Amino acid sequence: MFDIFTKDGFISFLYFLPALLISLSIHEFAHAYVAYKLGDKSQKALGRLTLDPFAHIDWTGFLAIALIGIGWGKPVMVDDRNFKNRQRDNMLVALAGPMSNLILAIVIVRLIKILMIFGIDQYIFVGSVGTILVNMIITAVSFNVIFAIFNMIPIPPFDGSKVLFYYLPYKWKGIMYKLEQYSFMILIILFVTKVHLLIINPIYSGIMWLLLKIIG
C-alpha cells in the first residue's frame, strides 16, 4: 500500500509507476494479441492491439492501486465465437497475461546479466541517477513476478480460474460456475485475512531466487 499523501509514499509510488504501466500494458496486450491470433479480430477494432498504457488502464482500478495497493487494468473482452476450440483458446488467452509478465521479468534480468558481463553496469548504475534506475528495475522485476502469480490464483475472475477450468474434469466444472457467484466475497475474505499471502509469498520467493541465480 502506498501512502501517496506523504513524501516517502509518493516517491515510492513514482518508483512503482513505470513498472505498473509497463506490466499492465504487456499483460493486457498479451491477452488481446493471443485472442486476435486465435480468431477474435474484434481486438483490433477495440484498439487493444497496442502497448499504449492508456488503452489498457481502468482509471478506477489505477486509483485503487495508488490508494490501497490493489487494483486492476481494463479487462480484454474476448469474443470467442470465432475460436476453433472455445475452451482451449479461452484458456490460452487467459494464460497469456500472466506468462507475459513472467517472461518480461526474465528478459529484464537477462539484460542486467548482459550488462554485467560486458561491465556496462558499473557505468550506468552509479550516482543518484543510477540508484533510481536500480530501484525502478528491482520494482519492475518484483511487480511482474507478483502480478503473474496474483493473476494465476484459481478463483474467478482471475486468469488462473480460466486455466484451471480447462483442465478440470467435466463433472467438476459446475463447481467453478457456482464459485464465480461468490468470487467477490471470497476475495474479500482472502485479503482481509491475508490468506492470499500464504499462496503468493512462497512462490514469489522461489521465482525471485531463480531470477537472482541467473544474475549470479
C-alpha positions as CSV (number, residue, x, y, z in Angstrom):
1,M,0.0,0.0,0.0
2,F,1.2,3.5,-0.8
3,D,0.6,6.5,1.4
4,I,0.8,8.9,-1.6
5,F,-0.1,11.8,0.7
6,T,3.3,11.6,2.3
7,K,6.6,12.5,0.7
8,D,8.1,9.0,1.1
9,G,4.9,7.3,0.0
10,F,4.6,9.4,-3.1
11,I,8.3,8.8,-4.1
12,S,7.7,5.1,-3.7
13,F,4.7,5.3,-5.9
14,L,6.7,7.1,-8.6
15,Y,9.3,4.3,-8.5
16,F,6.5,1.9,-8.9
17,L,4.6,3.8,-11.6
18,P,6.8,2.8,-14.6
19,A,6.6,-0.9,-13.6
20,L,2.9,-0.7,-13.2
21,L,2.3,0.9,-16.6
22,I,4.6,-1.4,-18.5
23,S,3.3,-4.5,-16.7
24,L,-0.4,-3.7,-17.2
25,S,0.3,-2.9,-20.9
26,I,2.2,-6.1,-21.5
27,H,-0.4,-8.2,-19.6
28,E,-3.5,-6.9,-21.4
29,F,-1.8,-6.7,-24.8
30,A,-0.8,-10.4,-24.4
31,H,-4.5,-11.3,-23.8
32,A,-5.6,-9.3,-26.8
33,Y,-2.8,-10.5,-29.1
34,V,-3.4,-14.2,-28.4
35,A,-7.2,-13.7,-28.8
36,Y,-6.6,-12.0,-32.1
37,K,-4.2,-14.7,-33.4
38,L,-6.8,-17.3,-32.4
39,G,-9.5,-15.7,-34.4
40,D,-11.0,-12.8,-32.3
41,K,-10.4,-10.0,-34.8
42,S,-12.5,-7.6,-32.7
43,Q,-9.4,-6.9,-30.6
44,K,-8.0,-4.7,-33.4
45,A,-11.2,-2.7,-33.8
46,L,-11.4,-2.3,-30.0
47,G,-7.9,-0.8,-30.0
48,R,-6.3,-3.4,-27.7
49,L,-3.5,-4.5,-30.0
50,T,-1.2,-1.8,-28.7
51,L,1.3,-1.4,-25.9
52,D,0.0,2.1,-25.2
53,P,-0.8,2.1,-21.4
54,F,-3.8,4.4,-21.8
55,A,-5.5,1.8,-23.9
56,H,-5.3,-0.7,-21.0
57,I,-5.8,1.4,-17.9
58,D,-9.0,1.3,-15.9
59,W,-8.8,4.6,-14.0
60,T,-10.9,3.3,-11.1
61,G,-8.5,0.3,-10.8
62,F,-5.5,2.6,-11.2
63,L,-6.7,4.8,-8.4
64,A,-7.3,1.8,-6.2
65,I,-3.7,0.7,-6.7
66,A,-2.5,4.2,-5.8
67,L,-4.6,4.4,-2.6
68,I,-4.8,0.8,-1.3
69,G,-2.2,-1.1,-3.3
70,I,-4.7,-3.4,-5.0
71,G,-6.4,-2.7,-8.3
72,W,-6.9,-3.8,-11.9
73,G,-6.4,-3.0,-15.5
74,K,-9.0,-2.6,-18.2
75,P,-10.0,-6.2,-19.0
76,V,-9.8,-7.5,-22.5
77,M,-13.3,-8.5,-23.6
78,V,-13.0,-11.6,-25.7
79,D,-15.5,-12.6,-28.4
80,D,-14.8,-16.4,-28.6
81,R,-17.3,-17.2,-31.2
82,N,-14.5,-17.4,-33.8
83,F,-12.3,-19.6,-31.8
84,K,-11.9,-23.1,-33.2
85,N,-11.8,-24.6,-29.7
86,R,-13.5,-22.3,-27.3
87,Q,-12.4,-23.9,-24.0
88,R,-8.8,-24.4,-25.1
89,D,-8.5,-21.0,-26.7
90,N,-10.1,-19.2,-23.8
91,M,-7.5,-20.9,-21.5
92,L,-4.7,-19.8,-23.8
93,V,-5.9,-16.2,-23.8
94,A,-6.1,-16.2,-20.0
95,L,-2.7,-17.8,-19.6
96,A,-1.0,-15.3,-22.0
97,G,-1.4,-12.4,-19.5
98,P,0.5,-13.9,-16.5
99,M,3.0,-15.6,-18.8
100,S,3.8,-12.3,-20.4
101,N,4.7,-10.8,-17.0
102,L,6.9,-13.7,-16.1
103,I,8.7,-13.5,-19.4
104,L,9.2,-9.8,-19.0
105,A,10.7,-10.3,-15.6
106,I,13.1,-12.9,-17.1
107,V,14.0,-10.6,-20.0
108,I,14.9,-7.7,-17.6
109,V,17.1,-10.0,-15.5
110,R,18.8,-11.3,-18.6
111,L,19.5,-7.8,-19.8
112,I,21.1,-6.9,-16.4
113,K,23.2,-10.1,-16.7
114,I,24.4,-9.0,-20.2
115,L,25.3,-5.5,-18.8
116,M,27.3,-7.2,-16.0
117,I,29.1,-9.5,-18.4
118,F,30.3,-6.6,-20.5
119,G,31.0,-4.3,-17.5
120,I,28.5,-1.7,-18.6
121,D,26.6,-1.8,-15.4
122,Q,29.3,0.0,-13.5
123,Y,28.9,3.0,-15.8
124,I,25.1,3.0,-15.7
125,F,24.2,2.3,-12.1
126,V,26.3,4.9,-10.5
127,G,25.3,8.1,-8.5
128,S,21.9,9.2,-7.6
129,V,20.5,8.5,-11.1
130,G,21.9,5.0,-11.0
131,T,20.3,4.4,-7.7
132,I,16.9,5.5,-9.1
133,L,17.4,3.1,-12.1
134,V,18.3,0.2,-9.8
135,N,15.2,0.8,-7.7
136,M,13.0,1.0,-10.7
137,I,14.4,-2.2,-12.2
138,I,14.1,-4.1,-8.9
139,T,10.5,-2.8,-8.6
140,A,9.7,-3.8,-12.3
141,V,11.0,-7.4,-11.8
142,S,9.3,-7.8,-8.4
143,F,6.0,-6.4,-9.6
144,N,5.9,-8.5,-12.8
145,V,6.5,-11.7,-10.7
146,I,3.8,-10.8,-8.2
147,F,1.4,-9.8,-10.9
148,A,1.9,-13.1,-12.7
149,I,1.4,-15.1,-9.5
150,F,-1.6,-13.0,-8.4
151,N,-3.4,-13.4,-11.7
152,M,-2.9,-17.2,-11.6
153,I,-4.9,-17.6,-8.4
154,P,-7.5,-20.1,-9.4
155,I,-10.5,-18.1,-8.3
156,P,-12.8,-16.1,-10.6
157,P,-12.3,-13.6,-12.1
158,F,-8.5,-14.2,-12.1
159,D,-6.9,-15.7,-15.2
160,G,-5.9,-18.8,-13.1
161,S,-9.6,-19.7,-12.8
162,K,-9.9,-20.0,-16.6
163,V,-6.8,-22.1,-16.9
164,L,-8.0,-24.4,-14.1
165,F,-11.5,-24.6,-15.7
166,Y,-10.0,-26.0,-18.9
167,Y,-8.2,-28.8,-17.0
168,L,-11.0,-29.7,-14.6
169,P,-12.9,-32.9,-15.3
170,Y,-16.3,-32.1,-16.8
171,K,-18.3,-33.1,-13.6
172,W,-16.3,-30.5,-11.6
173,K,-16.7,-27.6,-14.0
174,G,-20.1,-26.8,-12.4
175,I,-18.3,-26.0,-9.1
176,M,-16.4,-23.2,-10.9
177,Y,-19.7,-21.7,-12.1
178,K,-21.1,-21.7,-8.6
179,L,-17.8,-20.4,-7.2
180,E,-18.0,-17.5,-9.6
181,Q,-21.2,-16.3,-7.9
182,Y,-19.3,-15.8,-4.6
183,S,-16.0,-14.7,-6.0
184,F,-16.2,-11.2,-4.7
185,M,-17.0,-12.4,-1.2
186,I,-14.1,-15.0,-1.4
187,L,-11.7,-12.3,-2.5
188,I,-12.7,-10.0,0.4
189,I,-12.1,-12.9,2.9
190,L,-8.8,-13.7,1.3
191,F,-7.5,-10.1,1.5
192,V,-8.9,-9.3,4.9
193,T,-7.4,-12.5,6.5
194,K,-4.3,-12.2,4.3
195,V,-4.6,-15.9,3.4
196,H,-3.6,-15.0,-0.2
197,L,-0.1,-14.2,1.1
198,L,0.3,-17.8,2.1
199,I,-0.1,-18.6,-1.6
200,I,1.8,-15.8,-3.1
201,N,4.9,-15.4,-0.8
202,P,6.4,-18.9,-1.2
203,I,6.0,-18.9,-4.9
204,Y,7.3,-15.3,-5.2
205,S,10.4,-16.2,-3.1
206,G,11.1,-19.2,-5.2
207,I,10.9,-17.4,-8.5
208,M,12.9,-14.4,-7.3
209,W,15.6,-16.9,-6.0
210,L,15.8,-18.4,-9.5
211,L,16.0,-15.0,-11.1
212,L,18.8,-13.9,-8.8
213,K,20.6,-17.2,-9.7
214,I,20.5,-16.0,-13.4
215,I,22.3,-12.8,-12.4
216,G,24.7,-14.7,-10.3
